[in-house]
Every structure is written in C-alpha cells, then in structure tokens.
Amino acid sequence: MLRTVAQEWAAAHENVHYFPSYEIVQNSDRLVTWEDDLRHVKGEVARHIMSLFLSNYLS
C-alpha cells in the first residue's frame, strides 16, 4: 500500500521520484540478500542498490 501511495504521489508531482529500494530487497533471494541475523542487508547488496540509485539519478 505504501508503494502505491508513493507512486501516485510521484506521478502527481513532477519533481518527485520513487526508487524501489525496499522492493529490490524484499523481492530478492533471502540467502543472498540478508545477513545471518535476517535483520541487516548484506553490504554488497546495499552497495548494488546504491549503484542502481546513483546510475539512475546522477548519471
């Protein structure tokens, strides 16, 4: 539901963009994405997501 609201807000406001970092994590393989404690995203996953963000918004 929050993503729907965020996307609607972004669609209605030209200067707002939505980057689906939460969805990238949640829709990825748990063994690859999460540390053993299942509370923290692995560093390489966070770096990958940041790389995607930077290439989409700062290139």
ZIPE-V580008 format. One record per pair of residues at least 4 apart in sequence whose ideal C-beta (glycine too) atoms are under 6 Angstrom apart, sorted by the first residue. I is the first residue (numbers start at 1). J is the second residue. D is the distance in Angstrom with one decimal. If there is no record, write none. Layout:
i=I j=J d=D
i=I j=J d=D
This chain:
i=6 j=18 d=4.8
i=7 j=18 d=5.5
i=9 j=16 d=6.0
i=10 j=16 d=4.5
i=10 j=17 d=5.8
i=10 j=18 d=4.4
i=19 j=53 d=5.5
i=20 j=24 d=5.9
i=21 j=49 d=5.1
i=23 j=27 d=5.6
i=24 j=49 d=5.6
i=25 j=33 d=5.8
i=25 j=41 d=5.8
i=28 j=33 d=4.3
i=30 j=34 d=5.5
i=33 j=45 d=5.2
i=34 j=38 d=5.0
i=35 j=40 d=4.3
i=35 j=42 d=5.7
i=41 j=45 d=5.0
i=41 j=46 d=5.2
i=54 j=58 d=4.9
i=55 j=59 d=5.2
